[in-house]
């Protein structure tokens, strides 16, 4: 078969470049497939229900003061070339709440996003999509906590009709819907707002298309909410 002499040097260069790009893509895909067959932490390959059970068992150990010792030196080496966390956590940035500790987890076990008020903005939704679509994470937990300062600031700002300083108004705007909705509920207004914010963001992640909602519908993903109790460390799951 003779080469097509009508192809100019510039066109030939473009064709060679395209072939090389495709070739690299095939190599990457083969490499990714091999990595998928050999996850760095095989024990993290769980169903959504099993992942939730493991999460709650870890929290029980933490509450009882029975957290396990982790061999971080070994885990660092295992995780150099990849990760397959068994759960993702959207948590508040509050320094008193540390998901990795609260669930007695090691390196590579939890994919954690933290920001004040534990709400799902565009960046956190995208991060959770990455965890689910690329890392095959079967569980997402939205984790609120008692006495949340971000919710308190939002309540004060709305009650006083006075904007918060700096960039905090953008945070208030994201949390305001939950605070307003909780005003229709009886009981402790502060606690109600914290709980409602978790519920709202669970619903937001469950319905976030096209990645997360599809995974939920296919039973590959479970999205749940929880409240961390500052005095005991217990995480109460919300139905």
N, C-alpha and C positions, 0 to 999 in steps of 0.2 A: 504494500500500500504506500503510495507516494504522499509526501507532505504537501499540503496546500500552499503552493508558492505565492498565492494571492494575498496571503497574510503578511502584512507589513511588519517590520521589526517592532514598531510600537505596539501593534495589536498582539504580536506574539508575546511580548513582554507582559501585557495585561493578562493574556491567557495563562501564562506560566504563574503569574502572581495569584490568579484566581484558584488555580489547581493547588498551589502551595497552601492557601488559606483553607481550602476544603480539606486538604490532607491533615493540616494541623487540627482542624475541627474533629476529624475522624479519630485522630490520636487521642485528643482530649476526651471524646466520648467513650473510647475504649478504656482509657484510664479511669474515668468516672465509674464505668460499669464494674471494673475490677474492684475499685474502692467500695462500691455499694455492696459487693459480695462479701467483703471482709471489713465490717464496721469496726472501728477502734474499740468500742465497748459493746460487745454482743448482748450483754445483759440488759442494755437499754432498748433493745428491739421489743417493744411491748404493744399490746392493744391499748386503746384509750382507757378502758376500765382498769386494766392492770397497771397502767401508768398512774392513775388516780389513787389506786390502792397503795402503790409504792410511795407516793407522795405523802399520804396520810400516815402511813407507818413511820416514815422518817420524822414527821412532825411529832408523833407520839414519843419517839425516842428522845427528841430534843426537849420536849416538855418535861419528861421524867429525868432529864440529866444523864441520859444513857447514850449520847451521840457516839458514833463509832470513830475510831482513829483512821485517818486517811493517809495512804502512802502517796503523797503528792509527787515525790521524786519519780516513782514508777509511772504515775498517771500522766505526768508531763511528757514522758517519752512516748507513751502509747498514743497520745493525742496530737503529736507533731504534724501528722499528715491528714488529719480530718477530725470530725466530730459527729456524734449522733445522739444529742440530748434526748432524754425520754420525756421531758416536759419543758414548756416555755412559761415564763411568769412575767406578767405585767404588774410591776410593783411600784409603790410610792418610793420617792428618793429619801424618805425619812431615815436618819441614821440608826434609829432603833429597830428597824425592820431589815433583816438581811436574809433573803430567801434561801441562799445556799446553806446558811446555818439553821434556819427554821425548819428545813426539810432534811437536815442531816445528809447533805449531798456532797459528792466529790467533784473534782474537775470534770468537765464535759458532760455532766448530768443535767444541768438546767441552763436553758437559754433565757437570759434575764434582760428585760427592758425596764429601766427605772426612770420615773420623772414625778415631780410633785403632783399629787392628786391621782396617780395611776389611771390616766385616761388614754384612750386610743386616738391619737392624731394620725396624720398621714404617714409620718415616719415610723411610728410604732406599729401601725397596720402593715406597712411594708416589711418591717423587721419580722413580724409574726408570719407573714407570707413566706419569707425566706426560710424560717424555721420549719414550716410545714411542707413547702414544695421542694426545697432543696435538701433539708436535713431529715425529712420524714418524721418530724416530731408529732406524736399522736395526741398531745394534751396541751391546752392553754389554760392557765389559771390567772384570773384578774384578782389581785390581792390588795384589798384595802386594809385599813387598820384604825383602831381607836384613836380619838383625839387628833385627827388629821389636820395639820396646820393649814394645808392648802384649802380644804373645805371650810375651815374656820375663817380664813381670810376672805373667801368668796361670800360666806354668809354676812360677814361684817360689811363688805363692800356693797352688797345689795341692800342691806338694811339701812345703811347710812347714805345710800345713793352717792357714794364718793369713790372715785377711782383709786385703786392702789398705786403705789409708786413704781417707777421703773417699768420693767417689762411684765410685771405681775398681772396687769389687766388682761393679757392674752390668755393667761392661765385661768383667771376668773371667768372669762367668756366661755371657756371649754367646760367648766364645772357648774356654771350657772343653771343650765337646764335641769340637772339633778337636784340642785338646791330648791329651785322653784317647784318642781314636781313633788318633792318631799313635804312641802308646806301643807299639802292636802292631807297628810297623814297625822294620826294622833301619836302622842308619846314624845320622846326626847327628839327635838328638832335636829340637833347636831348629829346624833346617832342615825337618825332616819336619812339625813342627807348623805352620810358616808355610805350607808347601805345602798341607797338608790343609785349613787354614782357607780358602784360596782355592778349592780344589775344592768344599768344602762350600757356600760362598756362591754359586758358579756354579750348583750344583744347586738351591739355594734360589730363586734368581732365575728359573731356567728353569721351575720348577714353580709359581711364584707365580701363582695365579689371582685374578680371571678374566682379567686383561689380558695379562700377560707370557707365560704358558703358551700362550695362544691365538695370540699373535703368533709364537711359536716354531713351533708346529704348522703355521701358515700360511706358514712360511718368510719372514716379514717381519722376523724378528729373529734374530740370532745372539748367544749369550751365551758368552763365553770367559774364561779366566783367564790371568794372566801374573805373572811375578816380575821386579821391577826390581832390577838388580844395582848396588849402591851404588858399586862401584869403577869400573865402565865406563859405566854409564847404559843398558846393554843390557836390553831387556825380553824375557825368554824366555817364549814362549807355552806353556801347559800343554795337553796333549791330553786 
